[in-house]
């Protein structure tokens, strides 16, 4: 479970940082000032926030649903462990 969450956190961090870094690199190559850096930063932050919101909605238990384990990344592992115990 920890590896799955670490992977998600790394993915979201890269989604936020890489577009700005790429924009900065292109700005240096073209001499276009900070415009592509700013565009990359806005795009990266938007993509990262969208991904975080999707992740939050996916992992938030629904009202009236007592078992929300099916929404979590480790749900398959838990289900197989429960079947082994029975």
TORLO-165468 format. One record per residue (C-alpha): chain; residue in one letter; residue number from 0; x, y, z. Coordinates in pm, 1 decimal, padded with zeros to 6 digits. Layout:
BEGIN
- drenvo_gumi_bagu_X_Y_Z
- A_A_NUM_X_Y_Z $
...
***
This chain:
BEGIN
- drenvo_gumi_bagu_X_Y_Z
- A_X_0_00000.0_00000.0_00000.0 $
- A_X_1_00282.0_00242.0_00081.9 $
- A_X_2_00440.1_00187.3_-00258.1 $
- A_X_3_00111.0_00265.9_-00432.8 $
- A_X_4_00072.1_00593.2_-00243.4 $
- A_X_5_00437.7_00685.6_-00298.2 $
- A_X_6_00388.8_00628.4_-00668.8 $
- A_X_7_00080.1_00851.4_-00673.8 $
- A_X_8_00254.2_01130.0_-00483.8 $
- A_X_9_00555.6_01113.1_-00715.3 $
- A_X_10_00333.8_01118.7_-01023.7 $
- A_X_11_00141.2_01424.1_-00903.2 $
- A_X_12_00460.7_01608.4_-00806.4 $
- A_X_13_00609.1_01544.9_-01150.2 $
- A_X_14_00284.8_01654.9_-01317.2 $
- A_X_15_00317.4_01986.5_-01135.8 $
- A_X_16_00690.4_02045.2_-01179.7 $
- A_X_17_00785.5_01912.1_-01523.0 $
- A_X_18_00574.1_02147.4_-01738.5 $
- A_X_19_00725.4_02452.4_-01564.2 $
- A_X_20_01077.5_02313.5_-01600.2 $
- A_X_21_01017.1_02234.5_-01965.9 $
- A_X_22_00878.7_02586.0_-02020.9 $
- A_X_23_01185.2_02735.7_-01854.3 $
- A_X_24_01418.0_02526.8_-02070.8 $
- A_X_25_01236.8_02629.4_-02390.6 $
- A_X_26_01242.8_02994.6_-02277.4 $
- A_X_27_01619.8_02972.2_-02236.9 $
- A_X_28_01659.9_02817.0_-02582.4 $
- A_X_29_01432.1_03065.0_-02759.6 $
- A_X_30_01502.5_03370.1_-02546.3 $
- A_X_31_01129.8_03423.0_-02506.1 $
- A_X_32_01137.8_03544.0_-02144.9 $
- A_X_33_00930.9_03389.5_-01870.6 $
- A_X_34_00617.9_03330.3_-02080.8 $
- A_X_35_00655.0_02959.5_-02144.4 $
- A_X_36_00768.0_02907.8_-01784.8 $
- A_X_37_00448.4_03074.9_-01665.4 $
- A_X_38_00237.0_02880.8_-01911.8 $
- A_X_39_00399.6_02554.7_-01801.9 $
- A_X_40_00351.6_02639.8_-01434.0 $
- A_X_41_-00017.3_02716.0_-01483.8 $
- A_X_42_-00066.6_02399.9_-01688.6 $
- A_X_43_00126.6_02185.2_-01438.1 $
- A_X_44_-00057.2_02318.4_-01135.5 $
- A_X_45_-00391.5_02273.5_-01309.1 $
- A_X_46_-00311.3_01915.0_-01410.1 $
- A_X_47_-00178.8_01830.0_-01064.3 $
- A_X_48_-00480.3_01977.4_-00885.9 $
- A_X_49_-00717.0_01797.4_-01122.4 $
- A_X_50_-00537.4_01470.0_-01048.2 $
- A_X_51_-00553.9_01537.1_-00671.6 $
- A_X_52_-00926.5_01610.1_-00691.3 $
- A_X_53_-00988.7_01290.3_-00889.2 $
- A_X_54_-00790.0_01093.9_-00633.5 $
- A_X_55_-00981.6_01252.0_-00344.9 $
- A_X_56_-01320.9_01180.2_-00499.0 $
- A_X_57_-01216.7_00822.5_-00572.0 $
- A_X_58_-01102.9_00761.1_-00213.0 $
- A_X_59_-01382.6_00941.3_-00028.3 $
- A_X_60_-01640.5_00704.9_00119.9 $
- A_X_61_-01995.6_00760.3_00000.0 $
- A_X_62_-02271.3_00834.1_00250.1 $
- A_X_63_-02473.5_00529.4_00337.7 $
- A_X_64_-02200.6_00293.7_00222.2 $
- A_X_65_-02047.7_00121.8_00523.3 $
- A_X_66_-01774.2_-00052.7_00323.0 $
- A_X_67_-01561.1_00185.0_00117.0 $
- A_X_68_-01260.6_-00045.2_00082.6 $
- A_X_69_-01337.5_-00099.3_-00286.4 $
- A_X_70_-01232.4_00258.6_-00360.9 $
- A_X_71_-00881.4_00231.9_-00220.7 $
- A_X_72_-00568.4_00120.4_-00407.3 $
- A_X_73_-00517.6_-00174.7_-00171.8 $
- A_X_74_-00876.0_-00307.9_-00199.9 $
- A_X_75_-00773.7_-00609.9_-00409.0 $
- A_X_76_-00520.6_-00711.6_-00147.4 $
- A_X_77_-00774.6_-00677.1_00133.2 $
- A_X_78_-01036.8_-00878.4_-00053.7 $
- A_X_79_-00793.4_-01163.3_-00119.9 $
- A_X_80_-00679.9_-01160.0_00243.8 $
- A_X_81_-01042.3_-01182.0_00358.9 $
- A_X_82_-01106.4_-01477.1_00128.3 $
- A_X_83_-00799.4_-01656.9_00266.0 $
- A_X_84_-00923.7_-01611.6_00621.7 $
- A_X_85_-01264.4_-01764.4_00552.3 $
***
